């Protein structure tokens, strides 16, 4: 009996000891964490938000966290050239990356600790299991403290002054002069039409006022060369009594410009900028017809605003000719004159210029060697129509042996950073002139493959997810991001195509500027571009963004690991923030810190299964995937993957086949959600549940309406700007009407419905009636009667897939802001565009109008039409009224057609539209 009592007592004591340890271990964890505790700041790009203070945070650590973006910004403004300072700035940047990494690791691996709060036993067990992670993070913090002290000591040891001091004095220091290659203007080709156009603008007799003519374009495009040829043309010499040429460049002194002008005019140079001195110059020019050329004006140094009062406006046809990389400077200088945007050379002109430079002593009566002529085409194509690149590359090859072997070796080994240093140096000046925040946005273009057409919406949403875009008062992040993109376009660093609303649709970056973005991104450890696993990738220390452009990982992952070693590749990617892949997502990468994931290649079930099972992707902000759902497991994996993304901002799976998949309801409770883009065809995902509040949601596309909206309440979407929805079977149209009545900021609307009541589409009562820009309506169940005023008055894009009771054109042609009209699967044998209708229409597409036989185009209809497309209209004859469309640039006619169409098209093109090529 005694033995039993002793045994029970021992068990009781062990139980008490176990419980004590159970509750003390987490406290021990907290003590250790306090030992290494710091004031942690969550750093999202250049934005810092206070996260928590645990205890005893050293002031110097928190100060570094707060001030490092400001420090780098100041360093960037000074354009540091001293190598010691450049290396020291790089150390500061790497340190900031390390601080960001350790804090992100803490957020991911260590649960939130709230002192004094009683928690369940399971919570204590969780904290106890995190003890190794806390110890590891504390060790990393100690290392960071040591690095901060070391960097501070090295600043003093190497005599590096405070970079943030005397900023204004340093900014005015002249920049390093770029030595341009020797360009023989007589050998320049491809500018004949440009010269004729600029000269005609300068000599335009009807414009008597002092007008500004501007030539804009990216660096190396030949703006100065073109202006020089115009300046020296005989017609210009005869027209103007006085001609003045002034080079502005990035840094200038106004007094030096005026003295330069006086020297060319052969008058006494001004002693200062006093009114008396300036009046003398004004009096000399009064009554004279003059031409002033201001060459190479930059964004913040336009002297015209300071000197324009000196130049009299005598209404005698005087002109100012400007060249600049910035379109907005030209527009501000003279709002009445449209800037002349210089284009890249055509392939034919590019080859001609390249051959002239590669064969400087070539006899025009002799043929080029066949073996070199063919490879010359490849070199010319590689220059992308940029004259400076053609001149530099042609000059390089002119010094090589004139045989295929020598030229082929250059082709295989050339890189613009070595073989085209002059080009890169000139283009780098545009990069250096960018505002600090915009430089990250430009370097991000390196993420995309060369010659890629980049969707502007995808790009700006990636910038937001990365944290590049600051929050501005009374503006959304998307608005600010769009302004950043417009800024790059105004600086002519990217080429853009605009949609019917006037905003940027797609953008493209020249190959040389793309190479510059890659080089700058690599120098700053901002992004790594890989086309294969090589030693450069393995040795890259903690790459933050990775772009896979080519056939990387084409072999099986097992072979990849065998060849290069799984650990070596993974060790280079422990803090990967962004991943862009054109093919597959390598399994050897570490993705715990990933915020942006873009995979444009199709993911197989096994590849997506690996991604789902990674289990540590909850930091993702932006997801763009192309999925193929083949079985029930795929559906479960998709829903499981989406459910774990707590900070999701954008999900873009429009290119996926998600038949049978739906979004789990927990996604609609993510407060950070901004854009949901699902497949429009075979849509299977339902929209937000009733009464859910998504205050940040701006885009909702590819969802099905919920029947419960009519009974349990509508979702709250106060800031929604784009909606594309399909009504479910049996859905009541009045519920959609009620939902639309709550969307005050809607700019784009698409409705695909089978409900017969879709004929009630009068939108006059909706709050977006006066500002909706894009409308897409689709239904095939009932013929709809149109009425004047039922469509929003400021529509620029209209796509209709409807059955009509009568010809819709008399109603549609009254939409005076309409720029794009598409009619699909519509009924009717005749359409008529009357005189004065469609005043702003630029694109007209008719598709699958199987009953259509005649399209009447009266004289004066669609005066601005540039593109006319016909698809799958077998009974339609060519409209004789095409002859009235004098601005038509593109004519497409495809699919089954009337047997007379071919001859009719040839006749129309030959007689009335000779500039068009027949389809």
DAHURA-V393344 format. One record per residue. N is the residue number from 0. RES is the residue in three letters. SS is DSSP state (h for helix, s for strand, l for the rest). BURIAL is b if it has 9 or more other ideal C-beta (glycine too) atoms within 8 Angstrom, else e. Layout:
{{N & RES & SS & BURIAL} {N & RES & SS & BURIAL}}
This chain:
{{0 & UNK & l & e} {1 & UNK & h & e} {2 & UNK & h & e} {3 & UNK & h & e} {4 & UNK & h & e} {5 & UNK & h & e} {6 & UNK & h & e} {7 & UNK & h & e} {8 & UNK & h & e} {9 & UNK & h & e} {10 & UNK & h & e} {11 & UNK & h & e} {12 & UNK & h & e} {13 & UNK & h & e} {14 & UNK & h & e} {15 & UNK & h & e} {16 & UNK & h & e} {17 & UNK & h & e} {18 & UNK & h & e} {19 & UNK & h & e} {20 & UNK & h & e} {21 & UNK & h & b} {22 & UNK & h & b} {23 & UNK & h & e} {24 & UNK & h & b} {25 & UNK & h & b} {26 & UNK & h & e} {27 & UNK & h & b} {28 & UNK & h & b} {29 & UNK & h & b} {30 & UNK & h & e} {31 & UNK & h & b} {32 & UNK & h & b} {33 & UNK & h & b} {34 & UNK & h & e} {35 & UNK & l & b} {36 & UNK & l & b} {37 & UNK & l & b} {38 & UNK & s & b} {39 & UNK & s & b} {40 & UNK & s & b} {41 & UNK & s & b} {42 & UNK & s & b} {43 & UNK & s & e} {44 & UNK & l & e} {45 & UNK & l & e} {46 & UNK & s & b} {47 & UNK & s & b} {48 & UNK & s & e} {49 & UNK & s & e} {50 & UNK & s & e} {51 & UNK & s & e} {52 & UNK & s & e} {53 & UNK & l & b} {54 & UNK & l & e} {55 & UNK & l & e} {56 & UNK & l & b} {57 & UNK & l & e} {58 & UNK & h & e} {59 & UNK & h & e} {60 & UNK & h & b} {61 & UNK & h & b} {62 & UNK & h & e} {63 & UNK & h & b} {64 & UNK & h & b} {65 & UNK & h & e} {66 & UNK & h & e} {67 & UNK & h & b} {68 & UNK & h & b} {69 & UNK & h & e} {70 & UNK & h & b} {71 & UNK & h & b} {72 & UNK & h & b} {73 & UNK & h & b} {74 & UNK & h & b} {75 & UNK & h & b} {76 & UNK & h & b} {77 & UNK & h & b} {78 & UNK & l & e} {79 & UNK & l & b} {80 & UNK & l & e} {81 & UNK & l & e} {82 & UNK & h & e} {83 & UNK & h & e} {84 & UNK & h & b} {85 & UNK & h & b} {86 & UNK & h & e} {87 & UNK & h & b} {88 & UNK & h & b} {89 & UNK & h & b} {90 & UNK & h & b} {91 & UNK & h & b} {92 & UNK & h & b} {93 & UNK & h & b} {94 & UNK & h & b} {95 & UNK & h & b} {96 & UNK & h & b} {97 & UNK & h & b} {98 & UNK & h & b} {99 & UNK & h & b} {100 & UNK & h & b} {101 & UNK & h & b} {102 & UNK & h & b} {103 & UNK & h & b} {104 & UNK & h & b} {105 & UNK & h & b} {106 & UNK & h & b} {107 & UNK & h & b} {108 & UNK & h & e} {109 & UNK & l & b} {110 & UNK & l & e} {111 & UNK & l & e} {112 & UNK & l & b} {113 & UNK & l & e} {114 & UNK & l & e} {115 & UNK & l & e} {116 & UNK & l & e} {117 & UNK & l & e} {118 & UNK & l & e} {119 & UNK & l & e} {120 & UNK & h & e} {121 & UNK & h & e} {122 & UNK & h & b} {123 & UNK & h & b} {124 & UNK & h & e} {125 & UNK & h & b} {126 & UNK & h & b} {127 & UNK & h & b} {128 & UNK & h & e} {129 & UNK & l & b} {130 & UNK & h & b} {131 & UNK & h & e} {132 & UNK & h & b} {133 & UNK & h & b} {134 & UNK & h & b} {135 & UNK & h & e} {136 & UNK & h & b} {137 & UNK & h & b} {138 & UNK & h & b} {139 & UNK & h & b} {140 & UNK & h & b} {141 & UNK & h & b} {142 & UNK & h & e} {143 & UNK & h & b} {144 & UNK & h & b} {145 & UNK & h & e} {146 & UNK & h & b} {147 & UNK & h & b} {148 & UNK & h & e} {149 & UNK & h & e} {150 & UNK & h & b} {151 & UNK & h & e} {152 & UNK & h & e} {153 & UNK & h & b} {154 & UNK & h & b} {155 & UNK & h & e} {156 & UNK & h & e} {157 & UNK & l & e} {158 & UNK & l & e} {159 & UNK & l & b} {160 & UNK & l & e} {161 & UNK & l & e} {162 & UNK & l & b} {163 & UNK & l & e} {164 & UNK & l & e} {165 & UNK & l & e} {166 & UNK & h & b} {167 & UNK & h & e} {168 & UNK & h & e} {169 & UNK & h & b} {170 & UNK & h & e} {171 & UNK & l & e} {172 & UNK & l & e} {173 & UNK & l & e} {174 & UNK & l & b} {175 & UNK & l & e} {176 & UNK & l & e} {177 & UNK & l & e} {178 & UNK & l & e} {179 & UNK & l & e} {180 & UNK & l & b} {181 & UNK & l & e} {182 & UNK & l & e} {183 & UNK & l & e} {184 & UNK & h & e} {185 & UNK & h & e} {186 & UNK & h & e} {187 & UNK & l & b} {188 & UNK & l & b} {189 & UNK & l & b} {190 & UNK & l & b} {191 & UNK & h & e} {192 & UNK & h & e} {193 & UNK & h & b} {194 & UNK & h & b} {195 & UNK & h & e} {196 & UNK & h & b} {197 & UNK & h & b} {198 & UNK & h & b} {199 & UNK & h & e} {200 & UNK & h & b} {201 & UNK & h & b} {202 & UNK & l & b} {203 & UNK & l & b} {204 & UNK & l & e} {205 & UNK & l & e} {206 & UNK & l & e} {207 & UNK & l & e} {208 & UNK & l & e} {209 & UNK & l & b} {210 & UNK & s & b} {211 & UNK & s & b} {212 & UNK & s & b} {213 & UNK & s & b} {214 & UNK & s & b} {215 & UNK & s & b} {216 & UNK & l & b} {217 & UNK & l & b} {218 & UNK & l & b} {219 & UNK & l & b} {220 & UNK & l & b} {221 & UNK & l & b} {222 & UNK & h & b} {223 & UNK & h & b} {224 & UNK & h & b} {225 & UNK & h & b} {226 & UNK & h & b} {227 & UNK & h & b} {228 & UNK & h & b} {229 & UNK & h & b} {230 & UNK & h & b} {231 & UNK & l & e} {232 & UNK & l & b} {233 & UNK & h & e} {234 & UNK & h & e} {235 & UNK & h & b} {236 & UNK & h & b} {237 & UNK & h & e} {238 & UNK & h & b} {239 & UNK & l & b} {240 & UNK & l & e} {241 & UNK & s & b} {242 & UNK & s & b} {243 & UNK & s & b} {244 & UNK & s & e} {245 & UNK & s & b} {246 & UNK & s & e} {247 & UNK & l & b} {248 & UNK & l & e} {249 & UNK & l & e} {250 & UNK & l & e} {251 & UNK & l & b} {252 & UNK & l & e} {253 & UNK & h & b} {254 & UNK & h & b} {255 & UNK & h & e} {256 & UNK & h & b} {257 & UNK & h & b} {258 & UNK & h & b} {259 & UNK & h & b} {260 & UNK & h & b} {261 & UNK & h & b} {262 & UNK & h & e} {263 & UNK & h & e} {264 & UNK & h & b} {265 & UNK & l & e} {266 & UNK & l & e} {267 & UNK & l & e} {268 & UNK & l & e} {269 & UNK & l & b} {270 & UNK & l & e} {271 & UNK & l & e} {272 & UNK & l & e} {273 & UNK & l & e} {274 & UNK & h & e} {275 & UNK & h & e} {276 & UNK & h & b} {277 & UNK & h & b} {278 & UNK & h & e} {279 & UNK & h & b} {280 & UNK & h & b} {281 & UNK & h & b} {282 & UNK & h & e} {283 & UNK & h & b} {284 & UNK & h & b} {285 & UNK & l & e} {286 & UNK & l & e} {287 & UNK & l & b} {288 & UNK & l & b} {289 & UNK & s & b} {290 & UNK & s & b} {291 & UNK & s & b} {292 & UNK & s & b} {293 & UNK & s & b} {294 & UNK & s & b} {295 & UNK & s & b} {296 & UNK & s & b} {297 & UNK & l & b} {298 & UNK & l & b} {299 & UNK & l & e} {300 & UNK & l & b} {301 & UNK & l & b} {302 & UNK & l & b} {303 & UNK & h & b} {304 & UNK & h & e} {305 & UNK & h & e} {306 & UNK & h & b} {307 & UNK & h & e} {308 & UNK & h & e} {309 & UNK & h & b} {310 & UNK & l & b} {311 & UNK & l & b} {312 & UNK & l & e} {313 & UNK & l & b} {314 & UNK & l & e} {315 & UNK & l & e} {316 & UNK & l & b} {317 & UNK & l & b} {318 & UNK & s & b} {319 & UNK & s & b} {320 & UNK & s & b} {321 & UNK & s & b} {322 & UNK & s & b} {323 & UNK & s & b} {324 & UNK & l & b} {325 & UNK & l & b} {326 & UNK & h & b} {327 & UNK & h & e} {328 & UNK & h & b} {329 & UNK & h & b} {330 & UNK & h & b} {331 & UNK & h & e} {332 & UNK & h & b} {333 & UNK & l & b} {334 & UNK & l & e} {335 & UNK & l & e} {336 & UNK & l & b} {337 & UNK & l & e} {338 & UNK & l & b} {339 & UNK & s & b} {340 & UNK & s & e} {341 & UNK & l & b} {342 & UNK & l & e} {343 & UNK & l & e} {344 & UNK & l & b} {345 & UNK & l & e} {346 & UNK & h & b} {347 & UNK & h & e} {348 & UNK & h & b} {349 & UNK & h & b} {350 & UNK & h & b} {351 & UNK & h & b} {352 & UNK & h & b} {353 & UNK & h & b} {354 & UNK & h & b} {355 & UNK & h & b} {356 & UNK & h & b} {357 & UNK & h & b} {358 & UNK & l & b} {359 & UNK & l & e} {360 & UNK & l & e} {361 & UNK & l & b} {362 & UNK & l & e} {363 & UNK & l & e} {364 & UNK & l & e} {365 & UNK & l & e} {366 & UNK & l & e} {367 & UNK & l & b} {368 & UNK & l & e} {369 & UNK & h & e} {370 & UNK & h & e} {371 & UNK & h & b} {372 & UNK & h & b} {373 & UNK & h & e} {374 & UNK & h & b} {375 & UNK & h & b} {376 & UNK & h & b} {377 & UNK & h & b} {378 & UNK & h & b} {379 & UNK & h & b} {380 & UNK & h & b} {381 & UNK & h & e} {382 & UNK & l & b} {383 & UNK & l & b} {384 & UNK & l & b} {385 & UNK & l & b} {386 & UNK & h & b} {387 & UNK & h & b} {388 & UNK & h & b} {389 & UNK & h & b} {390 & UNK & h & b} {391 & UNK & h & b} {392 & UNK & h & b} {393 & UNK & h & b} {394 & UNK & h & b} {395 & UNK & h & b} {396 & UNK & h & b} {397 & UNK & h & b} {398 & UNK & l & e} {399 & UNK & l & b} {400 & UNK & l & e} {401 & UNK & l & e} {402 & UNK & l & e} {403 & UNK & h & e} {404 & UNK & h & e} {405 & UNK & h & b} {406 & UNK & h & b} {407 & UNK & h & b} {408 & UNK & h & e} {409 & UNK & h & b} {410 & UNK & h & b} {411 & UNK & h & e} {412 & UNK & h & e} {413 & UNK & l & b} {414 & UNK & l & e} {415 & UNK & h & b} {416 & UNK & h & e} {417 & UNK & h & e} {418 & UNK & h & b} {419 & UNK & l & b} {420 & UNK & h & e} {421 & UNK & h & b} {422 & UNK & h & b} {423 & UNK & h & b} {424 & UNK & h & b} {425 & UNK & h & b} {426 & UNK & h & b} {427 & UNK & h & b} {428 & UNK & h & b} {429 & UNK & h & b} {430 & UNK & h & b} {431 & UNK & h & e} {432 & UNK & l & b} {433 & UNK & l & b} {434 & UNK & l & e} {435 & UNK & h & b} {436 & UNK & h & b} {437 & UNK & h & b} {438 & UNK & h & b} {439 & UNK & h & b} {440 & UNK & h & b} {441 & UNK & h & b} {442 & UNK & h & b} {443 & UNK & h & b} {444 & UNK & h & b} {445 & UNK & h & b} {446 & UNK & h & b} {447 & UNK & l & e} {448 & UNK & l & e} {449 & UNK & l & e} {450 & UNK & l & e} {451 & UNK & l & e} {452 & UNK & l & e} {453 & UNK & s & b} {454 & UNK & s & e} {455 & UNK & h & b} {456 & UNK & h & e} {457 & UNK & h & b} {458 & UNK & h & b} {459 & UNK & h & b} {460 & UNK & h & b} {461 & UNK & h & b} {462 & UNK & h & b} {463 & UNK & h & b} {464 & UNK & h & b} {465 & UNK & h & b} {466 & UNK & l & b} {467 & UNK & l & b} {468 & UNK & l & b} {469 & UNK & l & e} {470 & UNK & l & e} {471 & UNK & l & e} {472 & UNK & l & e} {473 & UNK & l & e} {474 & UNK & l & e} {475 & UNK & l & e} {476 & UNK & h & b} {477 & UNK & h & b} {478 & UNK & h & e} {479 & UNK & h & b} {480 & UNK & h & b} {481 & UNK & h & b} {482 & UNK & h & e} {483 & UNK & h & b} {484 & UNK & h & b} {485 & UNK & h & b} {486 & UNK & h & b} {487 & UNK & h & b} {488 & UNK & h & b} {489 & UNK & h & b} {490 & UNK & l & b} {491 & UNK & l & b} {492 & UNK & l & b} {493 & UNK & l & b} {494 & UNK & s & e} {495 & UNK & s & b} {496 & UNK & s & e} {497 & UNK & s & e} {498 & UNK & l & b} {499 & UNK & l & b} {500 & UNK & l & b} {501 & UNK & l & e} {502 & UNK & l & e} {503 & UNK & s & b} {504 & UNK & s & b} {505 & UNK & s & b} {506 & UNK & s & b} {507 & UNK & s & b} {508 & UNK & l & b} {509 & UNK & l & b} {510 & UNK & h & b} {511 & UNK & h & b} {512 & UNK & h & b} {513 & UNK & h & b} {514 & UNK & h & b} {515 & UNK & h & b} {516 & UNK & h & b} {517 & UNK & h & b} {518 & UNK & h & b} {519 & UNK & h & b} {520 & UNK & h & b} {521 & UNK & h & b} {522 & UNK & h & e} {523 & UNK & l & b} {524 & UNK & l & b} {525 & UNK & l & b} {526 & UNK & l & b} {527 & UNK & s & b} {528 & UNK & s & b} {529 & UNK & s & b} {530 & UNK & l & e} {531 & UNK & l & e} {532 & UNK & l & b} {533 & UNK & l & e} {534 & UNK & h & e} {535 & UNK & h & e} {536 & UNK & h & b} {537 & UNK & h & b} {538 & UNK & h & e} {539 & UNK & l & b} {540 & UNK & l & e} {541 & UNK & l & b} {542 & UNK & l & b} {543 & UNK & l & b} {544 & UNK & s & b} {545 & UNK & s & b} {546 & UNK & s & b} {547 & UNK & s & b} {548 & UNK & l & b} {549 & UNK & l & e} {550 & UNK & l & e} {551 & UNK & l & b} {552 & UNK & l & b} {553 & UNK & l & e} {554 & UNK & l & e} {555 & UNK & l & e} {556 & UNK & h & b} {557 & UNK & h & e} {558 & UNK & h & e} {559 & UNK & h & b} {560 & UNK & h & b} {561 & UNK & h & e} {562 & UNK & h & e} {563 & UNK & h & b} {564 & UNK & l & e} {565 & UNK & h & e} {566 & UNK & h & e} {567 & UNK & h & b} {568 & UNK & h & b} {569 & UNK & h & b} {570 & UNK & h & e} {571 & UNK & l & b} {572 & UNK & l & b} {573 & UNK & l & b} {574 & UNK & l & b} {575 & UNK & l & b} {576 & UNK & l & b} {577 & UNK & s & b} {578 & UNK & s & b} {579 & UNK & s & b} {580 & UNK & s & b} {581 & UNK & l & b} {582 & UNK & l & b} {583 & UNK & l & b} {584 & UNK & l & b} {585 & UNK & l & b} {586 & UNK & l & e} {587 & UNK & l & b} {588 & UNK & l & b} {589 & UNK & l & e} {590 & UNK & l & b} {591 & UNK & l & b} {592 & UNK & l & b} {593 & UNK & l & b} {594 & UNK & l & b} {595 & UNK & s & b} {596 & UNK & s & b} {597 & UNK & s & b} {598 & UNK & s & b} {599 & UNK & s & e} {600 & UNK & s & b} {601 & UNK & s & e} {602 & UNK & s & b} {603 & UNK & l & e} {604 & UNK & h & b} {605 & UNK & h & e} {606 & UNK & h & b} {607 & UNK & h & b} {608 & UNK & h & b} {609 & UNK & h & b} {610 & UNK & h & b} {611 & UNK & h & b} {612 & UNK & h & e} {613 & UNK & l & e} {614 & UNK & l & e} {615 & UNK & l & e} {616 & UNK & l & b} {617 & UNK & l & b} {618 & UNK & l & b} {619 & UNK & l & b} {620 & UNK & l & b} {621 & UNK & s & b} {622 & UNK & s & b} {623 & UNK & s & b} {624 & UNK & s & b} {625 & UNK & s & b} {626 & UNK & s & b} {627 & UNK & s & b} {628 & UNK & l & b} {629 & UNK & l & e} {630 & UNK & l & e} {631 & UNK & h & e} {632 & UNK & h & e} {633 & UNK & h & b} {634 & UNK & h & b} {635 & UNK & h & e} {636 & UNK & h & b} {637 & UNK & h & b} {638 & UNK & h & b} {639 & UNK & h & b} {640 & UNK & h & b} {641 & UNK & h & b} {642 & UNK & h & b} {643 & UNK & l & b} {644 & UNK & l & b} {645 & UNK & l & e} {646 & UNK & l & b} {647 & UNK & l & b} {648 & UNK & l & b} {649 & UNK & s & b} {650 & UNK & s & b} {651 & UNK & s & b} {652 & UNK & l & b} {653 & UNK & l & b} {654 & UNK & l & e} {655 & UNK & l & b} {656 & UNK & s & e} {657 & UNK & l & b} {658 & UNK & l & e} {659 & UNK & l & e} {660 & UNK & l & b} {661 & UNK & l & e} {662 & UNK & l & b} {663 & UNK & l & e} {664 & UNK & h & e} {665 & UNK & h & e} {666 & UNK & h & b} {667 & UNK & h & b} {668 & UNK & h & e} {669 & UNK & l & b} {670 & UNK & l & e} {671 & UNK & l & b} {672 & UNK & l & b} {673 & UNK & l & b} {674 & UNK & s & b} {675 & UNK & s & b} {676 & UNK & s & b} {677 & UNK & l & b} {678 & UNK & l & b} {679 & UNK & l & b} {680 & UNK & l & e} {681 & UNK & l & e} {682 & UNK & l & b} {683 & UNK & l & b} {684 & UNK & s & b} {685 & UNK & s & e} {686 & UNK & l & b} {687 & UNK & l & b} {688 & UNK & l & b} {689 & UNK & l & b} {690 & UNK & l & b} {691 & UNK & l & b} {692 & UNK & s & e} {693 & UNK & l & b} {694 & UNK & l & e} {695 & UNK & l & b} {696 & UNK & l & b} {697 & UNK & l & b} {698 & UNK & s & b} {699 & UNK & s & b} {700 & UNK & s & b} {701 & UNK & s & b} {702 & UNK & s & b} {703 & UNK & s & b} {704 & UNK & l & b} {705 & UNK & l & b} {706 & UNK & l & b} {707 & UNK & l & e} {708 & UNK & h & b} {709 & UNK & h & e} {710 & UNK & h & e} {711 & UNK & h & e} {712 & UNK & l & e} {713 & UNK & l & b} {714 & UNK & l & b} {715 & UNK & s & b} {716 & UNK & l & b} {717 & UNK & l & e} {718 & UNK & l & b} {719 & UNK & l & b} {720 & UNK & l & b} {721 & UNK & s & b} {722 & UNK & s & b} {723 & UNK & s & b} {724 & UNK & s & b} {725 & UNK & s & b} {726 & UNK & l & b} {727 & UNK & l & b} {728 & UNK & l & e} {729 & UNK & l & e} {730 & UNK & l & b} {731 & UNK & l & e} {732 & UNK & h & b} {733 & UNK & h & e} {734 & UNK & h & b} {735 & UNK & h & b} {736 & UNK & h & b} {737 & UNK & h & b} {738 & UNK & h & b} {739 & UNK & h & b} {740 & UNK & l & b} {741 & UNK & l & b} {742 & UNK & l & b} {743 & UNK & l & e} {744 & UNK & l & b} {745 & UNK & l & b} {746 & UNK & l & b} {747 & UNK & s & b} {748 & UNK & s & b} {749 & UNK & s & b} {750 & UNK & s & b} {751 & UNK & s & b} {752 & UNK & l & b} {753 & UNK & l & e} {754 & UNK & l & b} {755 & UNK & h & e} {756 & UNK & h & e} {757 & UNK & h & b} {758 & UNK & h & b} {759 & UNK & l & e} {760 & UNK & l & e} {761 & UNK & l & e} {762 & UNK & l & b} {763 & UNK & l & e} {764 & UNK & l & e} {765 & UNK & l & b} {766 & UNK & l & e} {767 & UNK & l & b} {768 & UNK & l & b} {769 & UNK & l & e} {770 & UNK & l & e} {771 & UNK & l & b} {772 & UNK & l & b} {773 & UNK & s & b} {774 & UNK & s & b} {775 & UNK & s & b} {776 & UNK & s & b} {777 & UNK & s & b} {778 & UNK & s & b} {779 & UNK & s & e} {780 & UNK & s & e} {781 & UNK & s & e} {782 & UNK & s & e} {783 & UNK & s & b} {784 & UNK & l & e} {785 & UNK & l & b} {786 & UNK & l & e} {787 & UNK & l & e} {788 & UNK & l & e} {789 & UNK & l & b} {790 & UNK & l & b} {791 & UNK & l & b} {792 & UNK & l & b} {793 & UNK & l & b} {794 & UNK & l & b} {795 & UNK & l & b} {796 & UNK & s & b} {797 & UNK & s & b} {798 & UNK & s & b} {799 & UNK & s & b} {800 & UNK & s & b} {801 & UNK & s & b} {802 & UNK & s & b} {803 & UNK & s & b} {804 & UNK & l & e} {805 & UNK & l & e} {806 & UNK & l & b} {807 & UNK & l & b} {808 & UNK & h & b} {809 & UNK & h & b} {810 & UNK & h & b} {811 & UNK & h & b} {812 & UNK & l & b} {813 & UNK & l & e} {814 & UNK & l & b} {815 & UNK & l & e} {816 & UNK & l & b} {817 & UNK & l & b} {818 & UNK & l & b} {819 & UNK & s & b} {820 & UNK & s & b} {821 & UNK & s & b} {822 & UNK & s & b} {823 & UNK & s & b} {824 & UNK & l & e} {825 & UNK & l & b} {826 & UNK & l & e} {827 & UNK & l & b} {828 & UNK & l & e} {829 & UNK & s & b} {830 & UNK & s & b} {831 & UNK & s & b} {832 & UNK & s & b} {833 & UNK & l & b} {834 & UNK & l & e} {835 & UNK & l & e} {836 & UNK & l & b} {837 & UNK & l & b} {838 & UNK & l & e} {839 & UNK & l & b} {840 & UNK & l & b} {841 & UNK & l & b} {842 & UNK & s & b} {843 & UNK & s & b} {844 & UNK & s & b} {845 & UNK & s & b} {846 & UNK & s & b} {847 & UNK & l & e} {848 & UNK & l & b} {849 & UNK & l & e} {850 & UNK & l & e} {851 & UNK & l & b} {852 & UNK & l & e} {853 & UNK & s & b} {854 & UNK & s & b} {855 & UNK & s & b} {856 & UNK & s & b} {857 & UNK & l & b} {858 & UNK & l & e} {859 & UNK & l & e} {860 & UNK & l & b} {861 & UNK & l & b} {862 & UNK & l & b} {863 & UNK & l & b} {864 & UNK & l & b} {865 & UNK & l & b} {866 & UNK & s & b} {867 & UNK & s & b} {868 & UNK & s & b} {869 & UNK & s & b} {870 & UNK & s & b} {871 & UNK & l & b} {872 & UNK & l & b} {873 & UNK & l & b} {874 & UNK & l & e} {875 & UNK & l & b} {876 & UNK & l & b} {877 & UNK & l & b} {878 & UNK & l & b} {879 & UNK & h & e} {880 & UNK & h & b} {881 & UNK & h & b} {882 & UNK & h & b} {883 & UNK & h & b} {884 & UNK & l & b} {885 & UNK & l & e} {886 & UNK & l & e} {887 & UNK & l & b} {888 & UNK & l & e} {889 & UNK & s & b} {890 & UNK & s & b} {891 & UNK & s & b} {892 & UNK & s & b} {893 & UNK & s & e} {894 & UNK & l & e} {895 & UNK & l & e} {896 & UNK & l & b} {897 & UNK & l & e} {898 & UNK & l & e} {899 & UNK & l & e} {900 & UNK & h & b} {901 & UNK & h & e} {902 & UNK & h & e} {903 & UNK & h & b} {904 & UNK & h & b} {905 & UNK & h & b} {906 & UNK & h & e} {907 & UNK & h & b} {908 & UNK & h & b} {909 & UNK & h & e} {910 & UNK & h & e} {911 & UNK & l & e} {912 & UNK & l & b} {913 & UNK & l & e} {914 & UNK & l & e} {915 & UNK & l & b} {916 & UNK & l & e} {917 & UNK & l & e} {918 & UNK & l & e}}
